[in-house]
Amino acid sequence: MVRKYKFGAPFETEAVTADLPLCSEPCPYGTVDTASGFSFTCTLGARDVVYGLGEAVRGINKRGYEYVSFATDDGNHVEDKRSLYGAHNFVVVAGTPSFGVFVDCPARLTFDIGYTRQDTLHIYSECADLYLYIIDGGTPYDIVRQFRGIIGRSYIPPKFAFGYGQSRWGYKTPEDFRTVLKEHRNTHVPLDMLYMDIDYMQDYKDFTVNGENFPDFPAFVAEMQRQHIHLVPIIDAGVKVEDGYPVYEEGVEKGYFCHNADGSLFTPAVWPGWTHFPDVLDPEARAWFGGQYRVLLDAGIDGFWNDMNEPAIFYSKQGLADLAETYREALPEGEDMALLRVAQQGAWLAGSEKDYARFYHNVGGQMVRHDTVHNLYGYNMTRAAAEAFARLRPQQRILLFSRSSYIGMHRYGGIWTGDNRSWWSHILLNLQMLPSLNMCGFLYVGADIGGFGSDTTRDLLLRWLELAVFVPLMRNHSGTGIRRQEFYQFEQPEDLRHVIRVRYRLLPYLYSEYMKAALGGDMLFKPLAFVYPDDPFAPQVEDQLMLGGEVMIAPVYTQNAAGRYVYLPEEMDFVKFLPDGTIAEQWLPQGHHYVEIALNEVAMFIRKGRCIPLVDAAEYVDALDLGTMQYLGDKTAAYELYDDDGITPVAE
Ligand code: MIG
């Protein structure tokens, strides 16, 4: 059962699509206090597990730390980070009984999950204008499915988006892209997507292409398409301030950018230099901004990634003015002190709270201060694009994912989890975020394989790929200036080829399970305890996941390991894709096992009484041949395959 409560005058985030009556009875599972701000408090049983929060650090069980929903551009995803790029305010307390809490609040919100007191869940915000949803009835998994039922259907990407993609901040010229493609095709390493980072643009201007490097961009897009490659350009939130740039000029003229309290335009600096933020919370401005994607669609583009939409701010004009003021004040104290204070304040300029409280959105004629709706920006930037695609390309699915997000955005696009590092711990973090994201409706998700920051190593990349083989968004991406990490940069590239090819062998299965999850309001990745609710050990498993209805994954995520310990809640078929193309299968009984998994093997487990389809690998998704299908697992079982043309939008 879902109970909806209203406090104050909430901002309509449109996270929830179901039309629910307001509940007037007291909240059954916790104490709500709105005397000053909002506060929800409840007691946690000694063994209760708390699931949820989507994109956040730490484990599948979120208990024992404090998390803050405030979309933040922070590329240092260490354990004590309270905020990442998204704000996903849904948790499920698995106890007796279990219940779920969704706080639909677009301002800063804190989840103290047994942090201050180990037996207390405390959710609070300065903002007291919000909707609260309390969900109960059944297991944690049942509660998640009820929640998914009220927030609308998850985004469905085109089928090609389940292929492998190569990305790098630094690819600039057509030659750069051709080289990557050639390396893949020459050695038959599958590839469906090449991602274009900010360097394809003219001076970092959205919806422009560098004319010197790409004198005929549509021809280049067509050249790539002939080789079955989809180019996926990045779009940033900030629109460059530059006379003669039509997006800037039209946005100013029509009043579509965010403004200061005095009505002047808010001017943050991001990659293009001075920019304005399109006011995507205003439906008219949103439609206008979405319409800008058309120039790239018309060039043949069929996929995009939306970046910097927390929105990230390097500094603002007003922030610089404050800095100058600090400098002026500090000068009499002597040069050293002045420099110190200037340096300190300079470091605080990026993503500064002050800036987020300086600018306004126009929502139905009302001035809404940004920090009160901060977490909705990436959501609505992505919604702008998706709504435009529905208008401009009604017969076609377009690939779309975003860095920042809020629940509700899952209907419009996927997400990637931002600037991770080439750290072993980030393979595990990648795995642990998957079920949490799925709980919040985000199914088309993935992390930068190999790590965005820091120098990667061959073994790290291999192990990461061996997880990513199962993850919908499979993209190798890295930052500029660090070690290159395309598969062909390493010795014995045939091992990397083998792993990537396994993805394509499994692709019909993964697509089928993805579609079933999207159409059925289900999770693709589940914690073990969701599937085995009576298993006493399952709630403690933090490094294995159930995938779809048939599979369990348990990747190796430590360096120099020849295998790992794994827990089987029931008898399972231990499957290994060996580098020579053959498959080893071994039925293992319920219990704890040590399994050997070499660096160039992909391992997975198939549940008792289940089987999965498998096809021959191909170099791109369209070349997969379902005629080659065979089955793995229990050969007496049947598997119901979902398939479609992968491009026609699926009617709701
Ligand atoms: O400030 O476009 O997360 O994937 O390569 C960095 C350059 C901006 C951040 C994204 C990353 C991308 C990078 N961007």
Residues whose N, C-alpha, C, O or C-beta is under 5 A from the ligand:
A	BS01	MIG	W169 D197 I198 D307 G418 D419
